[in-house]
Amino acid sequence: MNHPPLPQFVHAPILVLVTAMLMMQPLSTDLYLASLPSLATVFEVPVSTVQLTLSLFVIGFGSAQLIVGPLSDRYGRRPVLLAGLATYLIASLLCGLSPSIDMLIAARFVQALGCCTAVMIARAIVRDAYPPEYSARVIARASTWISMAPILGPVLGSVLQVSLGWRAAFAVLGLFSATLLVVCVMRLPETNEYKNPNATHLSGLLENYRRVMGSHDFWSHVLPSALSYGGIFMFISGSSFILIKVLGVPTQWFGVCFAVAVSGYMTGTLVCRRLLMTITGAQALRIGTACALAGGCFFLIATWLGLWHWSMVVLSMFITMASHGIIFPVTQAGAVAPFPKQAGTAAGLMGSIMMLCAFIVGSLVGATHNGTLYPMAVISCCIGSLNFITVRIMARRCALAATGT
C-alpha cells in the first residue's frame, strides 16, 4: 500500500507550534522526575504522597479535556489555547514557589489544566489543518521531534536537581510556556472552520459524545492508545524510585538512563513513519502492540530470573517506549479522523480515557512499591498482554461487522 508524499505545507510553522504544544506533556512529567526522591526527603512525606504530584496532574489533565474539547469546537482553537497557556504559566510559578507538598500537589493540578489545553488543541489542529490520509504521518513526524523532550528532559532535570534543586525544573517549565504563549499570540491562526454554537449546550454536548462513543473506529484506536500510555506512565512514575533507590543509580546519572530508554520512543516514531508508507495503520498497530507484549514479558522474565540491573530496566523501557512510538501516531490520528466537526470533542474524550488509564497505573505503582522490581514487572507484563489481545479482538469484531456475520 503506497501513499503519496506529504504535501509541502506539512513544513509550515503551524507544525512547529503543534510539536511544541505536544511537547508540554512529556516535559511537564519528565523534567522533574529526578527530583521525586528528593521531594519525599525535603517535605518528609512517603513515596505515595509524592506520587500525587504525578497522579493529580493526570486527573486534572484528563478531566479538563472533557471541557476544553467542546469549548474549542464552539469558540475556536486559538482563544482556548491562549487561556490554557496563561494558566500553565501561572501554575508553573506557583509550583516553583510552593512551601509545602500540599500546595505543590494543588499547583500541579492547575498546571495540568493548562497543559491538557495545549495538547488537546494540538491534536484537534492536526485534524483541522491536514487531510485524514496524512494525519497519522504528520503526527508521526511531529512525534519524532516530540521524543526529544522525554530524552533531554530527564537529563536536564538531573542537572537542575543536582545543581539548583527541585524548584529549578518548574522555572524552566514556566519559561517554556511563556515563550510558547508569545509565539502563539503572534503566529498561530484560527484553524477551526466549523465552529459549532451548540457544542457546549447540553443537548449538543450529549449528541457529540454519543456520536463519538458509538463509533467502533473510535474505540479500536482509543483502547490501545490508553493501554500504551499506561505502560509508559508506569515507567515515568516509578523509574526514579526503581533506578535510584532500588538499583543504586546516582541521581546525576538517572537522566541519562531515562534518556536512553526514551530514545526507544524516537526509534518507534521513525519506524512508524516508514511502516505507514507501505502498510495500513491497522497493520502498524498490530506490530506496535506485539512490541508492547515483548517489552512487558521481557521485564517480568528478567526480574524473575534475578537479572536486577539498571541495564535490564532500561532495555525493557526502551522496547515499551518503541512500541508507543508506533502505536501513538496511528491511534491519535485514527480516533479523530471520522469526526471533522467534532474533532475537539473526540480528542478530549480520547485524552480523558488515556489519562484515566495512566492514573490507575500510577496509583498501582505507588501503592504496590515495596523496594523490589516485581510490582512494576508484573504491571508491565499485564499491560502489554492486554494491549496485544485488545487490538486483535477489536480487529476481529471489525472484520465480522464488515462481512455481516
N, C-alpha and C positions, 0 to 999 in steps of 0.2 A: 504494500500500500504506500504509494509515493504522494507526498504533499508538495504543493508549490512553495517556493521560497517565501520567507516572511517579507512583507512589504516594507518599504523604506521608513514609513512613519513609526515603525517599532523603535527606531533610534531617536525619536523625538524626545524633547525634555520631559514630557509627561511620564515616560517610562522611568526616567531617573527619579522623579518625585515619588512615583509608586514604589520603586525599590526602597527609597529612604523611609517611606511610611511603613512598609512591611518590616524593615529592619528594627523598628522600635520595639517590637515584641521580644525578639531574642536579646536585644541589648538590655531591655528592662529586667530580664531574669538572669542573664549570664554575667553581666558586668559586676555584680556584687556576690556571685557565688562563693568566691574565695573568702568573703567576709562572714559567711554564715556561722562557721565555728567560733569566730571572734565575737559575733553578736551574742551568742549564748554566754560567753565569758563576761563581756562588758556589762550586759544587763542582768547577769546572774539568773538566767532562766533556762529551762530544759530545752532540748532539741525540738520537741514537739511545738513549743511556743514560737521558736524562731521560724519553724516551718510555716507558721501562719502568715509570715510576710510574703511567702510564695502562694500559699493556698487561698488567702483572701484576695490576693491580686488576681488569681484565676477566677474566683467567684465574681469579682467586680467586672473583669474583662468579659466573662460570658454573659452575665445578666444584662449589661449595658447594651449589648448588640441587639437585643430584642427591641430596644427603644431607638437606638441610633439608625438601624436599618430603615424602619418606616419613616423616621424623620428625614433621612436623606432622599427617600423616594418622593416625599412631599415637597420639601423646601430646596432640594438640590444638594449635591455633594460638598460644594465649596463652603457655604456658611457653617454647616455642621462640622466639617473638618477643622475650620479655624477655631471654633469654640472648643473642640476637643484638644487641639494642640495647646491652647492657652491654659486649659485645665491641667494638662500634663505638666506644663512648665511650673505652675504654681505648686502642684503636688510634689514635684521633684525637690523644690526648695524646702517644703515642709519636711520631707523625708530626711534631707541633709541636716536640718536643724532640730530633729526630734530628740528630746531629752529622755525619753522613755521608750520601751519596746511597744507599749500600747499606742503611743502616738505614731510610731513608725508603722505599725500594722494598719492603723486607720489611714495614714497618708498614702500607704501603698495601695489601699483600696481605691482611693480617689485617683491616684496615678493610673490605675488600671482603666478607669472610665475614659480618660483621655487617650490612653494607648489603644484601647479597643476601637475608638472612633477612627483613629488614623488607619489601623489595619483593615477594619471592615470596609471603610470607604475606598481604600486602595483596591480591594477585591472588586467592589462594585464598579470602580472606574475602569478596570480592565474589561469588564463586560460591556460598559458603555462605549469604550473607545476602540475595541478590537472585535472583529467578527468571531463567532464561536469557533470556526475552524482554525483560528490562530491562537485562541485564548490559552490553551494548555502550553503551547510552545512559548508564548510570551511570558507566562508565569514561570516556566522552567528557566528561561533566560534571566529573568529577574532573580529567581531563586539562587542561581549561581553566584550572583553578587551579594544577595542577602546572606549567603552562607559565610561570608567574610565576617559578619557580626558575631556569630557564636564562635568563630575561630579566634578572632582577635580580641573579642570582649573579655573572656576569662583571663587571657594573658595580661591585658591592660589592667583588669580588675585585681589580679595578683600583685602587680607592681604598685598600684594605688594603695592596696591594703597594707603592704609591707612598708611603703614609704610615707603615706599620708593618713592611713586609717580608713575605716569604712565609709565615712561621710563623703570622701572624695568621689566615690562612684556616682553618687546622686548629683554632685555638682556637674560632672561630665554629662549625665543624662539631661540635666536642665539646660546646659549649653547646646546640646544637640537639638533638643526640641525648640529652643529659641531660634536657632538658625533655620530649622525647617519651617517654622511659623512665618518668618520673614520672607523666605523664598516662595512659599505658597501664596502669601498675600500678593506678591509681585508677579508670579508667573503662572499659577495654576488657573486654568479656565474652568468654567462650569461644564461638566460632561453629561449631566442628566437631561436628556431631551424629552423625557416622558414624565414630567412631574405629575404626580397623582394627588390631587387635592383631598382625596378620600383615604389616603394611605394611613393616616393617623386616627381616622374615625373608627369607632369600634366595629361597625359593620364591615368597612373596607379592610380593616386590620385582620379581622377574623377570616374574611374571604381570601385575603392574600396568603395567610398562614395555612388555611385549608387547602388551597391550591398547591402550595409548595409541599406541605407534609403529605399530600395524597399522591405525590409523584414517586414512582418506583425509581426513576433515574436519580432523583434527589437522594434517596436513602442508600442506593447502591454506591454512591460516592461519599456520603457523609459518614456512614459506619466505618469503612476502612480508614478514612481520614482521622476520625476521632480516636480509634484504637491506635493508629500510628503515632498520633501526637501524644497520647497517653504513654506510649512506650518511650518516647524521647523525654517526656516530662519526668518520668521515673528517674532517669539519669540526671536531669537538671536538678531535681530536688534532693537527690541522695548522693550524688557523686562526690561532693566535697567532704561529706562525713565519712564515706567509704574510703576514699583515697587518702585523706589527711589523717583521720582519726584511727581507722582500722588498719590500713596498709602503710601508714607512716610516711606518706609523700610530703615533703616540705611545702609549706604554703606557697612559696615563691615558684615552685615547680608545678603546682596544681593547674595553673592556667595553661601551661604547655601541654600537659597530659590531656586536658579537656579539649584544647585546640586540635590536637592530633586526632582525637576521637571525632570531633565535629567536622573535620575535613572529609569524613565519610559522607556528610550531607552534600558538600560541594561535588564530590565524586558522583553521588547519586543523581544530582540535577544534570550533570554533564551527560551521564548515561541516558537519562530520561530524554534529553534533547535529541540524542542520536536515535533512540528507540522510536520516538514519535515521528521520525522521518520515514520509517519503514513499516511500522506496525500500528495497530489501533491502540487507543488509550486503554481499552479493556484488557488487551494482551499485556501492555506495560504494567497494568495494575496487578495482574497475576504474578509477574516477575517480581515486582516490589514486595508483595506480601510473602512470597517464597523466601526472599532475603530476610524479612522480619522474623519468620519462623526459624531460619537458620541462626540468626543472631541470638534469639531467646534460648534456643536449645543449647547452643554452644556455651552460653553463660552458665546455665544450670548444670550441664555435664561437667564443665571445667571446675566449678565450685564443688561439686560432689566428689570429684577426683582429687581434691585438695590443692588445686593449682591457684593458690591465693597469692596473686602477684599483680601489681599495678598494670603490667602489660596485658594481662588477660582481660581485665576490666576495660581497658582502653580499646582492645580489639573487638570485644563484644559490643561496646558502644559504637565503634566505627561501623560495624555491619548494620546495626539498628539505625544509625543515622543515614547510612547509604540507602536503606530501604525507604526511609521517609523522603529522601530526595527524589525517589522515583514516584512514590505514592502521592506526595503533596501536590505537584503541578496538575496531575491528571484529575484528582478529586476536587481540587479548588475550582478548576475550570468546568468540570462536568456537572457540579452541583448547581451552578448558577446559569449555565448555558440555556436551559429550557425556559428561563424567566426574564426576557428582556425588559419587561415593565415592572417586575418585582425583584430586580437584582439585589437591591439593598436588603429587602426582607429575607431573601434566600441566603445571602451572605451572612446576615446577622443571625439567623436561625442556625446555620451551619457552625458558625463560630461559637454560639452558646453551647451546642452539643459537644463540640470539641473541648471547650473549657470545663464542662461538667465532667467529662471523662478524665481530664487532667486533674481536676480537684479530687475525684475519687482515688485516682492513683497516687497523687501526692499525699493524701491523708493516710493511705495504706502504708506508704513508705515511712512516714513519720511515726505511725502507730506501731509498726512492726520492727522498727530499728532496734536491734539487740546486740550491736557490736560485731556482727558477722556479716558474711556476704549472702547468706541463704535467703533472707526475705526478698532482696532485690532480684536475686537469680530466679526465684520461683515466680515472682510477679512478671518479670521479663519474658519468661517462657510461656506463661499463660496468655499474655497479651499477643505475642507473636503467633501462637496457635490459634487464638480466636480470630485474628485478622485473616490468617490463611484460610480458615474454614468459612468465614463470613463471605469473603469475596466469591468463593466457588459456589456457595449456596445461592447467593443473590444472582449470580450469572446463570445458574441452572433455572431458577424461577423465571428469569427474564426470557430464557430460551423457550421454556414451556408456554409462557404467555404469548410469545410470538407465533408459536405453532397452534395455539388454541387448545392445548391439551392440559 
